Amino acid sequence: MLTAGFAAGCGTVNDRPSVTGKTNAVNAGSASGFANDGVYNNFRDEGFFVVRRGEKLFALSAVCTHRKCKLIAEPDRSFYCKCHGSTFDPAGHVTEGPARRDLPVLPSFINEHGQLIVTVTAA
């Protein structure tokens, strides 16, 4: 089963998240497009990475928890913040500071049409 929790009523489906601090549901496309294990950075600029690990498909924030810089997905599936050097493991746990908080897993679900919908809160 490829679902994660989703808070009902959190905005509408948009191509890009709002810049007003609103919560939006972003359609990341067909869940079948994320069939292979790995980190998909297609939505980094929208604020999240899609991660496939075995049967689990989830969205992980692409924003550093230290000073909100955009993260870079590394080839080993870890994440790096070029602003201050924080690093995170493939599950989003801090491996090196100055960040102290892990990356949040964003609410997501697969809708009746097989589309992965991710809830994003714009800064």
KEKE-3310 file (N, C-alpha, C; in steps of 0.2 Angstrom, whole numbers, plus 5000, padded with zeros to 4 digits):
npx = (5004:5003:5002:5001:4998:4985:4980:4964:4955:4965:4968:4969:4972:4986:4998:5009:5015:5008:5014:5011:5010:5001:4993:4994:4989:4999:5000:5010:5011:5009:5009:5015:5026:5036:5042:5055:5067:5073:5078:5068:5070:5062:5053:5059:5061:5048:5047:5049:5055:5052:5052:5056:5056:5058:5042:5037:5032:5035:5034:5047:5052:5061:5068:5080:5080:5087:5090:5081:5085:5086:5088:5100:5099:5110:5120:5121:5109:5107:5105:5110:5114:5119:5120:5124:5130:5123:5119:5109:5102:5096:5083:5080:5085:5095:5112:5123:5126:5123:5109:5096:5084:5076:5071:5055:5042:5031:5013:5005:4996:4989:4978:4962:4964:4977:4987:5000:4998:5004:5005:5009:5016:5018:5032)
npy = (4994:5011:5024:5038:5048:5061:5078:5082:5094:5104:5115:5118:5108:5112:5118:5124:5128:5141:5157:5164:5158:5149:5133:5120:5108:5098:5091:5078:5070:5054:5041:5029:5034:5035:5022:5016:5013:5027:5045:5058:5072:5081:5090:5099:5113:5116:5113:5100:5083:5068:5052:5035:5020:5004:4998:5009:5026:5042:5060:5071:5086:5098:5108:5116:5113:5122:5136:5138:5136:5129:5112:5101:5086:5072:5060:5048:5048:5056:5072:5089:5105:5119:5132:5132:5120:5109:5092:5078:5062:5048:5046:5058:5062:5072:5073:5080:5096:5114:5112:5106:5100:5086:5083:5087:5075:5076:5077:5066:5058:5045:5048:5043:5042:5038:5047:5056:5066:5079:5088:5105:5118:5135:5146)
npz = (5000:4996:5003:5013:5028:5026:5028:5028:5017:5015:5006:4988:4973:4965:4952:4957:4974:4984:4988:4999:5012:5013:5014:5002:4991:4981:4965:4962:4951:4942:4953:4949:4942:4951:4954:4956:4969:4977:4977:4971:4964:4957:4962:4970:4970:4973:4986:4991:4991:4983:4989:4987:4995:4995:4998:5003:4999:5000:5004:5007:5016:5007:5012:5023:5040:5048:5043:5033:5020:5003:5000:4994:4985:4987:4978:4985:4991:5002:5010:5008:5014:5007:5012:5026:5029:5035:5036:5031:5033:5022:5027:5032:5044:5055:5052:5053:5060:5057:5059:5069:5070:5062:5045:5040:5036:5024:5023:5012:4999:4988:4976:4969:4955:4954:4956:4965:4978:4987:5002:5004:5013:5010:5012)
capx = (5000:5007:4999:5003:4993:4984:4975:4958:4953:4971:4969:4967:4977:4989:5004:5015:5013:5007:5020:5007:5010:4995:4994:4992:4990:5002:5000:5017:5010:5007:5013:5019:5032:5041:5043:5061:5070:5078:5076:5066:5071:5058:5049:5064:5059:5041:5048:5049:5058:5048:5057:5054:5060:5054:5035:5035:5032:5033:5037:5051:5054:5067:5070:5083:5077:5091:5088:5076:5088:5084:5093:5103:5099:5116:5119:5120:5102:5107:5104:5115:5112:5125:5121:5128:5133:5120:5117:5103:5102:5091:5077:5079:5088:5101:5118:5128:5123:5120:5102:5095:5078:5075:5067:5048:5039:5025:5007:5004:4992:4988:4971:4958:4967:4984:4991:5003:4996:5008:5003:5015:5015:5023:5034)
capy = (5000:5017:5030:5042:5052:5068:5082:5084:5101:5108:5119:5115:5105:5118:5116:5127:5131:5148:5161:5167:5155:5145:5126:5118:5101:5099:5085:5077:5066:5047:5037:5024:5037:5034:5015:5014:5016:5033:5052:5061:5080:5085:5095:5103:5120:5117:5113:5093:5078:5062:5047:5028:5016:4998:4999:5016:5032:5048:5067:5074:5093:5100:5115:5114:5116:5127:5143:5137:5135:5123:5107:5097:5078:5069:5054:5043:5049:5060:5079:5094:5112:5123:5138:5132:5114:5104:5086:5074:5055:5047:5047:5065:5063:5076:5069:5086:5103:5117:5110:5102:5096:5082:5085:5084:5071:5080:5073:5064:5052:5043:5049:5038:5042:5036:5053:5057:5072:5081:5095:5109:5125:5139:5151)
capz = (5000:4995:5006:5019:5030:5023:5032:5023:5017:5015:5000:4982:4969:4961:4949:4961:4980:4985:4991:5004:5018:5013:5013:4996:4989:4974:4961:4959:4945:4943:4958:4945:4940:4956:4955:4958:4975:4976:4979:4965:4965:4952:4965:4975:4970:4976:4993:4993:4987:4983:4991:4987:4999:4996:4997:5005:4995:5004:5002:5012:5015:5003:5015:5029:5046:5051:5041:5027:5013:4999:5001:4988:4985:4985:4974:4990:4994:5008:5008:5010:5014:5005:5016:5032:5029:5038:5032:5033:5030:5017:5030:5034:5051:5055:5053:5055:5061:5063:5060:5075:5069:5056:5040:5041:5031:5022:5022:5005:4998:4981:4974:4965:4949:4955:4957:4971:4981:4993:5005:5005:5016:5007:5017)
cpx = (5004:5004:5002:4998:4992:4979:4970:4957:4959:4972:4967:4973:4980:4996:5010:5012:5012:5013:5017:5007:5004:4997:4991:4993:4993:5002:5007:5017:5009:5012:5018:5026:5038:5042:5049:5063:5074:5074:5074:5066:5067:5055:5053:5062:5052:5041:5049:5053:5053:5053:5053:5059:5056:5047:5033:5037:5030:5036:5041:5053:5061:5070:5073:5080:5081:5089:5084:5079:5086:5090:5095:5102:5106:5115:5118:5113:5102:5106:5109:5113:5119:5126:5125:5131:5130:5119:5112:5104:5096:5084:5075:5081:5094:5107:5124:5124:5126:5112:5102:5089:5078:5071:5060:5046:5032:5019:5006:4999:4991:4981:4968:4961:4974:4989:4994:5001:5000:5006:5009:5013:5020:5025:5032)
cpy = (5006:5023:5032:5046:5059:5071:5084:5091:5106:5111:5115:5112:5111:5115:5118:5129:5138:5151:5165:5164:5150:5137:5124:5111:5101:5092:5084:5072:5059:5044:5032:5027:5037:5027:5013:5017:5022:5039:5055:5069:5084:5091:5099:5110:5121:5116:5105:5089:5072:5056:5040:5024:5009:5000:5006:5021:5038:5054:5069:5081:5094:5107:5113:5117:5121:5134:5143:5138:5129:5118:5104:5090:5076:5062:5048:5043:5053:5067:5083:5101:5116:5129:5138:5125:5108:5098:5082:5067:5054:5047:5054:5067:5068:5072:5074:5092:5108:5115:5105:5097:5092:5085:5083:5080:5074:5075:5072:5058:5051:5043:5043:5038:5040:5041:5054:5064:5074:5088:5099:5116:5130:5144:5158)
cpz = (5000:4997:5012:5022:5026:5027:5027:5023:5017:5008:4994:4978:4965:4957:4953:4968:4980:4989:4997:5011:5018:5012:5006:4994:4982:4971:4959:4954:4947:4948:4954:4942:4945:4958:4958:4965:4973:4978:4972:4967:4961:4956:4971:4975:4973:4984:4996:4988:4988:4984:4990:4990:5000:4994:4999:5000:4999:5001:5008:5011:5011:5006:5022:5035:5050:5049:5034:5020:5009:4999:4994:4989:4983:4982:4979:4994:5000:5006:5011:5009:5013:5009:5022:5034:5033:5033:5035:5030:5025:5020:5033:5041:5050:5056:5055:5055:5057:5064:5066:5074:5062:5051:5041:5035:5030:5021:5014:5005:4990:4980:4970:4958:4948:4955:4964:4973:4987:4995:5007:5008:5013:5012:5015)
residu = (MET:LEU:THR:ALA:GLY:PHE:ALA:ALA:GLY:CYS:GLY:THR:VAL:ASN:ASP:ARG:PRO:SER:VAL:THR:GLY:LYS:THR:ASN:ALA:VAL:ASN:ALA:GLY:SER:ALA:SER:GLY:PHE:ALA:ASN:ASP:GLY:VAL:TYR:ASN:ASN:PHE:ARG:ASP:GLU:GLY:PHE:PHE:VAL:VAL:ARG:ARG:GLY:GLU:LYS:LEU:PHE:ALA:LEU:SER:ALA:VAL:CYS:THR:HIS:ARG:LYS:CYS:LYS:LEU:ILE:ALA:GLU:PRO:ASP:ARG:SER:PHE:TYR:CYS:LYS:CYS:HIS:GLY:SER:THR:PHE:ASP:PRO:ALA:GLY:HIS:VAL:THR:GLU:GLY:PRO:ALA:ARG:ARG:ASP:LEU:PRO:VAL:LEU:PRO:SER:PHE:ILE:ASN:GLU:HIS:GLY:GLN:LEU:ILE:VAL:THR:VAL:THR:ALA:ALA)
# end
